[in-house]
Amino acid sequence: MQINFEKYNDSELCAFLCKGNADAERAFAELYRRHSPRIYAYCRRFLGNPQEAKDVFQEAFVRFYQSTKQENRDFTNVPGFLLTITRNLCFNSKRKERDEICFEDYMYYESDDRNEKEELLNLIKMALEVIPDEYRDIFILREYNELSYLEIAELTKTSISNVKVKIHRAKQKIREILQPYLKEKLFDDSKNYYEKPL
């Protein structure tokens, strides 16, 4: 009789992984199904480059799978653990790269028919490419992954006030970058300009 892995929580699926049999493979497939969209989206937004994002994304799941073999590993928060692995890999990848990002690469639009919101999202994406990693990371976690200030503070091992300051500074930096392109106020709390930018 085949097991229905969808009914198990993350911790229970991780327990299957430790067995290293066919059930382990199916348990991993279920964990991948649940968490891969969010992890890939983070990689894509943080790194910008699709191929680099794909490489880091795959490496994150390889490391996660390897970590399940370690004894006494606590898997009560699999999404948080996966995001921690992914963030570390993204920062490492950025440190290796450190090439200058050319604005002109992001200024080409395929069509002049884009509506205002889509154009704004493209401009925000461009700005995210050039702000410092520490601000980009926290901005993405808050605006795209929709983590609370407390969740971000725990994930980044910092204080809630520090998280709020960095988010504020990230928005300031994005405003400064986009100021030549925008006539109206960019960040209006009554609107959500951040949804689905990719």
C-alpha positions in Angstrom: 0.0 0.0 0.0 1.4 3.3 -1.1 1.8 6.0 1.6 0.0 9.4 1.0 2.8 11.8 2.0 0.6 14.9 1.6 -1.0 14.2 4.9 2.3 14.4 6.9 3.7 17.6 8.3 7.3 18.7 7.4 8.8 17.2 10.6 7.3 13.8 9.9 8.5 13.9 6.2 12.0 14.6 7.4 11.8 11.6 9.7 11.1 9.5 6.5 14.2 11.0 4.9 16.5 9.5 7.5 15.5 6.0 6.4 17.1 6.4 3.0 14.6 4.1 1.1 11.9 4.6 -1.5 9.7 6.3 1.1 12.5 8.8 1.7 12.6 9.7 -2.0 8.8 10.3 -2.0 9.0 12.2 1.2 11.7 14.5 -0.2 9.6 15.0 -3.4 6.7 16.2 -1.2 8.9 18.6 0.7 10.3 19.9 -2.6 6.7 20.3 -3.9 5.7 22.3 -0.9 8.7 24.6 -0.6 10.5 24.9 -3.9 8.3 27.8 -5.4 9.1 30.1 -2.4 12.8 29.1 -2.3 13.3 29.6 -6.1 11.4 33.0 -5.9 13.8 34.2 -3.2 16.9 33.1 -5.3 15.5 34.7 -8.4 14.7 38.0 -6.7 17.9 38.2 -4.7 20.3 37.1 -7.5 18.5 38.4 -10.6 20.3 36.1 -13.0 18.0 33.1 -13.8 20.9 30.6 -14.3 22.6 31.7 -11.1 19.3 31.5 -9.2 18.7 28.0 -10.6 22.1 26.8 -9.5 21.8 28.2 -6.0 18.2 26.9 -5.7 19.4 23.3 -6.6 22.3 23.6 -4.2 20.0 24.7 -1.4 17.9 21.5 -1.7 21.0 19.3 -2.0 22.3 20.8 1.2 18.9 20.4 2.9 18.8 16.8 1.9 22.3 16.2 3.2 21.4 17.8 6.5 18.6 15.4 7.1 21.3 12.7 7.5 22.7 14.5 10.5 21.7 13.1 13.9 19.7 15.2 16.3 18.8 17.8 13.7 15.7 19.7 14.6 13.2 20.0 11.7 10.4 21.8 13.5 10.7 24.8 11.0 11.6 23.4 7.6 10.7 26.6 5.7 12.9 28.7 8.0 15.8 26.2 7.8 15.5 26.0 4.0 15.5 29.8 3.8 18.5 30.1 6.0 20.5 27.7 3.7 19.3 29.6 0.7 20.2 33.0 2.1 23.7 31.9 2.9 24.2 30.5 -0.6 22.9 33.6 -2.2 25.2 35.8 -0.1 28.2 33.6 -1.0 27.3 33.7 -4.6 27.1 37.5 -4.5 30.5 37.7 -2.8 32.1 35.6 -5.6 30.5 37.7 -8.3 30.8 41.3 -7.2 30.7 42.5 -10.8 29.5 46.0 -11.5 25.8 46.0 -12.6 25.2 48.0 -15.6 22.0 50.0 -15.5 21.6 49.9 -19.3 21.1 46.2 -19.1 17.8 46.8 -17.4 16.5 49.8 -19.3 15.3 48.0 -22.4 11.6 47.3 -22.7 10.2 45.0 -25.4 7.1 47.0 -25.9 5.9 50.6 -25.2 2.5 49.1 -24.4 3.2 48.1 -20.8 0.7 49.4 -18.3 1.9 51.7 -15.5 2.0 49.0 -12.8 4.0 46.5 -14.9 6.5 49.3 -15.7 6.8 50.2 -12.1 7.5 46.6 -11.1 10.2 46.4 -13.7 11.8 49.6 -12.3 11.6 48.2 -8.7 13.3 45.0 -10.0 16.0 47.0 -11.6 16.6 49.0 -8.3 16.7 45.8 -6.3 19.7 44.7 -8.4 21.8 47.6 -7.3 21.0 48.2 -3.6 23.3 46.6 -1.0 22.7 42.9 -0.3 21.8 43.4 3.3 19.0 45.7 2.3 17.8 43.6 -0.6 17.6 40.5 1.5 15.4 42.1 4.2 13.3 43.9 1.7 12.6 40.7 -0.2 11.8 38.7 2.9 9.3 41.4 4.0 7.7 42.5 0.7 7.7 39.2 -1.3 8.0 36.4 1.2 5.6 38.3 3.5 7.5 37.4 6.7 6.7 39.4 9.8 9.3 41.7 11.4 9.8 39.1 14.2 10.3 36.2 11.7 12.9 38.3 9.8 14.6 39.2 13.0 14.9 35.5 14.0 16.0 34.4 10.6 18.7 37.2 10.3 19.7 37.0 14.0 19.1 40.7 14.6 16.6 42.9 16.4 13.1 43.9 15.2 14.1 47.5 15.3 17.2 46.8 13.1 14.9 45.0 10.6 12.6 48.0 10.5 15.5 50.4 9.9 16.9 48.2 7.1 13.5 48.0 5.4 13.1 51.8 5.7 16.6 52.3 4.2 16.0 49.8 1.4 12.9 51.8 0.4 14.8 55.0 0.6 17.5 53.7 -1.6 15.0 52.4 -4.1 13.3 55.8 -4.1 16.6 57.5 -4.8 17.4 55.2 -7.7 14.0 55.5 -9.3 13.5 59.2 -8.7 14.5 60.2 -12.2 11.9 57.8 -13.6 9.0 58.5 -11.4 6.9 61.6 -10.9 4.6 60.3 -8.3 5.3 59.0 -4.8 6.5 55.4 -5.2 5.7 53.8 -1.8 2.0 54.3 -0.9 0.9 52.1 2.0 -2.5 51.7 0.4 -1.1 50.0 -2.7 0.9 46.8 -3.2 3.5 47.4 -5.8 5.6 44.4 -5.0 3.4 41.5 -6.0 4.7 39.1 -8.6 7.5 41.1 -10.1 9.1 38.2 -11.9 
